[in-house]
């Protein structure tokens, strides 16, 4: 009976949304009960009181025309959009506003929406902002050019920070909603200059009555109510409203932790990373595409391969920091390039191991430390597999040289954060501790089989020859002329890079 009575309410514009939301909250206590079971006495008293209030529903009225008689221009409307959310519900309200001859604005409710929510309060606040942007977009499509300006307000500094964020890497749940919010708001108000999402104090947020249990009745939502006519600040010009812009907002330490909880930690940024965008061009093209001179490289090619060629190019760095303080390798990885150097070094190692292998064979004595014997067993005697193992040995050779260099240039305390195995420093990943993948972050079920995830990586510095050659190899052969993040993602499948790896990638791409 209770649910059938609630289903009789028809209010597509949400003019009486606060009362409907209260009924939805009260109905949550009925979850899990059979359809025809008798309610407990406490619930019976609650719904008897609610049904008595239904007698006042026919008395609920609203204005059909929201344009005031003293409007300066009845064809130019301002939209005031407010949102709020709590632990179990969230909602929004859109008010139409017209400039009047006394330089104040009218304010009348156009539409409101609310939803039951079950995530954390910050996530619910963001969902409320998304619902507000979506509703405003629908209003804009319906009214067209009549809408002159649109302003959005929330009392959540956390949701506002996420929506204004252009730098931090957000988790999937938040990222998807921020993308939707920004897209919808920019479509609704394309020519307003700044991103029109502002912070309003909670006590000035009219949408608050959509989100929390209260004793509101149908008579409290009449045509003269605050709900239908808005609060006094909503009738002022934007410059006189008690709002805070994103650039002026102050975030507490607790809120900052909640903001960062929905962001992926980025261990690759350094203290001076914020100066990077100012110092280095953020162009999406490289010197191959634009024919611009490169400041960091002198590229020497044998012949003139076509653009996008997969030939390994000989490179010579002009940065002193890359040349200095290096252990000399048997094969110059800068001169010959990453891939060719690995092949040459693999043959050098193979030649040395084959001599040792023949020596112990000549003595007819078993040698468990013979690398050639062990590799043949591991590869089941398949030549191509043995060649792959020697390539891995060549990589380890360069990583050992880099680890020896790290011992000289890094403080002892920093080295203790890595672990040393067979002469190579490794960085153990913290996927399970810092960036866990949980279904809470996803809007859909997914099988993670499309990307190589390695939790243990050898450590190199961004100013090393090995990293420089590897970046150029990826840029020229693997992810040809790709962006910085795509290139870095590929790098991080092979090595962990210290000291601002993005700078080298951006310079290679110039």
Secondary structure, 3 states (H helix, E strand, C coil): CHHHHHCCCCCCCCCCHHHHHHHHHHHHHHCCCCCCCCCCHHHHHHHHHHHHHHHHHHHCCCCCCCCCCCECCCCCEEEEEEEEECCCEEEEEEEEECEECCCCECCEEEEEEEEECCCCHHHHHHHHHHHHHHHHHHHHHHHHHHEEEEEEEECCHHHHHHHHCCCCCECHHHHHHHHHHHHHHHHHCCCCCCCCEEEECHHHCHHHHHCCCCCCCHHHHCCCCHHHHCCHHHHCCHHHCCEECHHHCCCCHHHHHHHHHCECCCCCCCCCHHHHHHHCCCCCCCHHHHCCCCCCEEEECCCCCCCCCCCCCEEEECCHHHHCCCCCCCCCHHHHCHHHHHHHHHHHHHHHHHHHHHHHHHCCCCCCCCHHHHHHHHCCCCHHHHHHHHHHHHHHHHHHHHHHHHHHHCCHHHHCCCEEECCEEEEECCCCCCCCCCHHHCCCCCCCCCCCCCCEEEEEECCCHHHHHHHHHHHHHHCCCCCHHHHHHHHCCCEEEECCHHHHHHHHCC
